[in-house]
Amino acid sequence: MAERCRAHELEMETAVLPEDLDLLNEALDEWERVVDAADEHERAARLNRMMADAARTHA
């Protein structure tokens, strides 16, 4: 993933660790659950939860 970012001129501020890929995969799995929601109400609720979790994590 770090190589792909660098190839697109995205600068990496810190070293990329194997755990970072785990976090990326978790985020992609969560995003897939948003996209796969049954309707727009469930999709919005899942996205709101995802954003609230991210805000708590990065506060």
N, C-alpha and C positions, 0 to 999 in steps of 0.2 A: 504494500500500500504506500509506503514511504517513497519508493521508486516512482510509482505512478504520480504521486503528488509533485515530486521534483520535476518529473518529465513535463508537467503542465505549469511549471514555474510557481508552484505553491511552496513557500518556504516553511521548513520544519524548524520550529523554535527549540524543540527538545529532542532528545534521542527517542526513536520509536522502539517500543518494547513489544515482546510477544503478547503481553496482556492487552496492549492497545488494539490488536486485531480482535481479541475476544470482545472488547467493548464495542468495537465497530460492528461486529456480527450481531451482538445483542440489539444495538440500535436499528440495524437493518431488519431484524426479525420483528421488532416492535413496530417499525414503519409498515412492514408488510401486513401486520394485523390491522393497522389503520386503514390501509388501502382495501383490505378484504372485508371490511365491515359490511353488514347486511344493508344498511341504508345511511343516508346523510346524517341522521341524528346520532346513530352509533359511531359513525366515522368522526363526527365533531367531538363526541364525548371521549373517544379514545385519543384523539389528537390533543385535546385539552389536558387529559391525564399525562400524556407524554411530555407536554410542555411544562406542566406543573412539576413533574418529577425532575426534569432537566433544570428548572429554576432552583429547586431545592438543592440539587447536587452541586450546582455551580454558583451558589450564593456566597 
